Amino acid sequence: MGEIKLHPSWLEKLRGEFDRDHMQSLRTFLAEERAAGKRIFPAPSNWFAALDLTPLPEVRVVILGQDPYHGEGQAHGLAFSVQPGVRTPPSLANIYKELAADLGIPPARHGHLDHWARQGVLLLNTALTVEMGRAASHRGRGWELFTDAVIAQVNARSEPVVFMLWGSDARKKASSIDRERHLVLQAPHPSPLSAHSGFFGCRHFSRANDFLRERGMKPVDWALPEGA
């Protein structure tokens, strides 16, 4: 997997994961796919961007999606986020609609979510790579076991964390989370295919902030600054 770029707090806890059989198999699979000329998103330097931008001790909220965007120039390692200048994808547009309905926050004019990540919102997908134009193409290749280990590290912390699990793949992680200590919020994926089945109206953003405030923790500023 080349140079593994993630924050030292994560590397300390996850170093052993990279030597496990499923990660070795995943490394081989990704190398073979790239050698065959297939385009893989995001770029390798961004595969672990979520774990680089949001240190483990700072995690307050986990937003768990399914896999990266598979369109040209979209994915950059943060779930649901796109680089500045890239058109806001439909799933993120629906997230903004829910934010507006829930907290009255007007939709941002960009899709870059690093402002959330820098506040302790871990924007994680269950699979961290995808082939261009083929959604869920890297499902079952080993990433899910790696992200299980990520969730386990967050779950093990004594500080309470809010887990937002969006979509069927994300909701599979719910059984591994200690609900006595953490808040688990589940909803359908915000994609246009499923948002009307329960994502709209879930009020996860206000519920997350209420939970954090009740425990003496700083709420998340969900309003994204312009000019990202």
C-alpha positions in Angstrom: 0.0 0.0 0.0 3.0 2.2 -0.3 3.5 4.9 2.4 0.8 4.6 5.0 -0.2 8.2 6.0 -2.3 8.5 9.1 -2.1 10.3 12.4 0.4 8.8 14.9 -2.5 8.2 17.4 -4.1 5.9 14.9 -0.9 4.3 13.7 0.0 3.3 17.2 -3.2 1.4 17.6 -3.6 0.0 14.1 0.0 -0.8 13.1 -0.6 -4.5 13.6 -3.6 -4.5 11.3 -1.5 -3.8 8.2 0.3 -7.2 8.7 -2.9 -9.2 8.9 -3.8 -11.6 6.1 -6.8 -9.7 4.9 -4.7 -6.5 4.5 -2.0 -8.4 2.7 -4.6 -9.8 0.3 -6.1 -6.3 -0.1 -2.7 -4.9 -0.9 -2.2 -7.5 -3.6 -5.7 -6.9 -5.1 -5.3 -3.2 -5.3 -1.8 -3.5 -6.9 -3.2 -5.9 -9.5 -6.2 -3.7 -10.3 -4.0 -0.7 -10.8 -1.5 -2.8 -12.9 -4.5 -3.8 -15.1 -5.1 -0.1 -15.9 -8.2 0.2 -13.6 -8.6 3.6 -12.0 -9.0 3.5 -8.2 -10.4 6.3 -6.1 -9.2 8.1 -4.1 -5.5 8.5 -4.8 -3.4 6.2 -2.6 -2.1 9.1 -0.6 -5.7 9.8 0.5 -6.8 6.2 1.4 -6.4 7.0 5.1 -7.1 10.7 5.0 -9.9 10.4 7.6 -7.5 8.8 10.1 -4.9 11.5 9.3 -7.1 14.5 9.7 -9.0 13.4 12.8 -6.8 12.0 15.6 -8.2 9.2 17.7 -8.2 11.2 21.0 -10.2 13.9 19.4 -13.0 11.8 17.9 -16.5 12.9 19.2 -18.6 11.8 16.3 -18.2 9.1 13.7 -20.2 9.4 10.4 -20.0 6.1 8.7 -20.8 5.7 5.0 -20.4 2.9 2.5 -17.6 3.4 0.0 -16.0 6.4 -1.7 -17.5 8.4 -4.6 -16.6 6.6 -7.8 -16.7 9.7 -10.1 -13.7 11.5 -11.6 -12.1 13.9 -9.1 -14.6 13.4 -6.2 -13.2 11.2 -3.5 -10.4 12.4 -1.3 -10.6 10.1 1.7 -13.3 11.7 3.8 -16.7 10.1 3.6 -19.3 12.2 1.7 -16.8 15.0 1.1 -15.4 16.3 -2.2 -12.5 18.6 -3.0 -13.1 22.3 -3.3 -14.4 23.2 -6.7 -16.0 19.8 -7.3 -19.8 19.9 -7.6 -21.7 18.7 -4.5 -22.8 15.1 -5.1 -26.5 14.1 -4.6 -25.8 12.3 -1.3 -24.1 15.3 0.2 -26.8 17.6 -1.1 -29.3 15.5 0.8 -27.2 15.7 3.9 -27.3 19.5 3.6 -31.1 19.3 3.2 -31.4 17.4 6.4 -29.0 19.8 8.2 -31.2 22.7 7.0 -34.4 21.0 8.3 -32.8 19.9 11.5 -30.7 22.9 12.6 -31.7 25.6 10.1 -28.2 25.6 8.6 -28.3 26.8 4.9 -26.7 24.4 2.4 -23.0 25.1 1.8 -22.0 26.1 -1.7 -19.2 23.5 -1.7 -18.8 19.9 -0.6 -15.5 20.0 1.4 -16.1 18.7 4.9 -12.6 19.1 6.4 -14.2 21.7 8.9 -16.1 18.8 10.4 -13.1 16.4 10.4 -11.0 19.0 12.2 -13.6 19.2 15.0 -13.4 15.5 15.8 -15.9 14.2 13.3 -14.4 11.0 11.8 -15.7 10.8 8.2 -15.2 7.1 7.6 -16.4 4.7 4.9 -16.7 1.0 5.5 -14.5 0.4 2.3 -11.8 3.0 1.6 -11.3 2.5 -2.1 -13.5 2.0 -5.2 -13.0 1.4 -8.9 -14.0 4.3 -11.1 -17.7 4.1 -12.2 -18.4 0.9 -10.1 -20.0 1.6 -6.8 -19.2 -1.0 -4.1 -16.7 -2.7 -6.4 -14.2 -3.2 -3.5 -16.7 -4.5 -1.0 -15.6 -7.7 0.7 -12.0 -7.3 -0.2 -10.8 -6.7 3.3 -11.5 -3.1 4.0 -14.5 -3.9 6.2 -12.3 -5.8 8.6 -9.9 -2.9 8.8 -12.7 -0.4 9.5 -14.0 -2.9 12.1 -10.7 -2.4 13.8 -11.0 1.4 13.5 -14.5 1.3 15.1 -13.2 -1.0 17.8 -10.6 1.6 18.8 -13.2 4.4 19.0 -15.6 2.1 20.9 -12.9 1.3 23.5 -12.4 4.9 24.5 -13.9 5.9 27.8 -15.2 9.2 26.4 -18.7 9.1 24.9 -18.9 9.2 21.1 -21.8 9.6 18.7 -21.9 7.0 15.9 -24.0 8.0 12.8 -24.4 4.8 10.7 -25.9 5.6 7.3 -26.7 2.8 4.9 -26.9 -1.0 5.3 -23.1 -1.5 5.3 -22.6 1.1 8.0 -25.5 -0.2 10.1 -23.8 -3.7 10.3 -21.3 -2.1 12.7 -23.9 -1.3 15.3 -23.7 -4.6 17.1 -20.0 -4.0 18.0 -20.6 -0.6 19.7 -21.2 -0.2 23.4 -24.5 1.6 23.7 -24.1 2.1 27.4 -21.4 4.6 26.8 -21.9 5.8 23.2 -24.9 7.0 21.2 -25.7 4.9 18.1 -27.9 6.7 15.5 -28.9 4.7 12.4 -30.6 5.8 9.1 -30.8 4.8 5.5 -28.1 6.1 3.2 -28.6 9.7 2.1 -28.4 8.8 -1.6 -31.4 9.8 -3.7 -32.4 6.1 -3.9 -32.9 5.8 -0.1 -33.0 9.3 1.6 -36.8 9.4 1.6 -36.9 6.1 3.4 -35.9 7.5 6.7 -32.7 9.6 6.3 -34.8 12.8 5.9 -36.2 13.6 9.3 -33.6 11.6 11.3 -32.4 14.7 13.0 -29.0 13.1 13.7 -27.2 16.4 13.8 -29.2 18.0 16.6 -29.4 14.6 18.5 -25.6 14.4 18.3 -25.1 17.9 19.7 -27.7 17.3 22.4 -25.9 14.1 23.5 -22.5 15.9 23.6 -23.9 18.9 25.5 -25.5 16.7 28.1 -22.1 15.1 28.8 -20.3 18.4 29.1 -18.7 18.2 25.7 -18.5 20.9 23.0 -21.1 20.4 20.3 -20.1 20.3 16.6 -20.3 23.4 14.5 -22.0 21.8 11.5 -22.1 25.1 9.5 -19.4 24.9 6.8 -17.4 28.1 6.2 -17.5 29.5 2.6 -14.5 29.6 0.5 -13.3 26.1 1.3 
